[in-house]
Amino acid sequence: MSYPFIRARHFTPASRGKADIDVIVLHTMEFPETPDAAERVAHYFQTTSREVSAHYNVDNNSVVQCVREDDVAYAAPGNNWNGIQIEQSGFARQTAAGWNDAYSKALLERTARLIAEITKRYAIPIVPLDAADLRADRRGVTTHVAVSRAWGRSDHTDPGRAFPLGKVLARAKELRGSGPPRPKPRPKPRPTLREGDRGFQVKRAQRLLNEKPGIQIAADGIFGPETKAAVVKFQRRRGLAGTGVIGPKTWAALLKRPRATGSSAGGAVSPGLFELSEALPGAGSEA
Ligand SMILES: [Zn+2]
């Protein structure tokens, strides 16, 4: 099924193939449950100067696509590169009752349908993934809060404690039908990267390198001499052979979660990627 498309301003063109997409990440927009929420957030993605986007926006009566599935959207650092991002209208603070009203029921039906379609396309198992699963590179369906916990690269807690993930996945399974046998969820090897390589995996590595102290390189998806020098510097610092090639050990070191900075104490915790109620004047008035 294809959906109306309103192109987001920010995304990484990536030519991702079937083997590159592993997870679906569910979000709340932090935007009220209005009939035009999917459209309004699509227009926000289209025009904002902030580096945020998602593949799909879902409300109670429609789905709007904003980033092609081949391309990388900016919604859940740590699982952008291998994820498909789905934004749902509503708030992470919603209660179980809030997720059970007529609007949410209609929305969740659309989310479940989308999950059924996407998981079928990429042969992704309809299983919930927590932070440990994500760190093990398992394939399935997850939430932004799990991504935050897995990688420590954002503090977003959407779609919230009361989000009925189990119910949504059960419905998605029903909609997908029995179909072909489900592939076993298994960890995937990470690609070895070296000078001359290009693409979103290179960009992913560059972004991870830039999170390390004293490294500042262009995250352009091109593995040139500058990137190689940064890799060597990083490898030596971690006691690895300074080969300039990103293999399994260097990936593991790059992905190592930064020491907890007290995300529950101290820093402000935000429920979603952005507070659209503030970004769009008047949007909060119906909340
Ligand atoms: Zn989110």
Residues whose N, C-alpha, C, O or C-beta is under 5 A from the ligand:
A	BS01	ZN	H27 T28 A75 H144 H156 D158 G272 L273
